[in-house]
Amino acid sequence: MKPAIALASAAQESVQKATKQVVEVAPGNLDAATKGASEVTEAADQSVEKAAKTAKQ
């Protein structure tokens, strides 16, 4: 009985650690994705402005 309790306890600790890591990593990934999307949008805006200026000339 004691080995089963120890095994269950170890499994619970592993799940808790994994969950904590996911929660800590997720916001960083979201920030990186948001920053990347913002940079792409800015580059696209600049390309459109440049194309519009060229078209007007």
Secondary structure, DSSP 8 states (H G I E B T S, - for coil): -HHHHHHHHHHHHHHHHHHHHHHHHHHHHHHHHHHHHHHHHHHHHHHHHHHHHHHH-
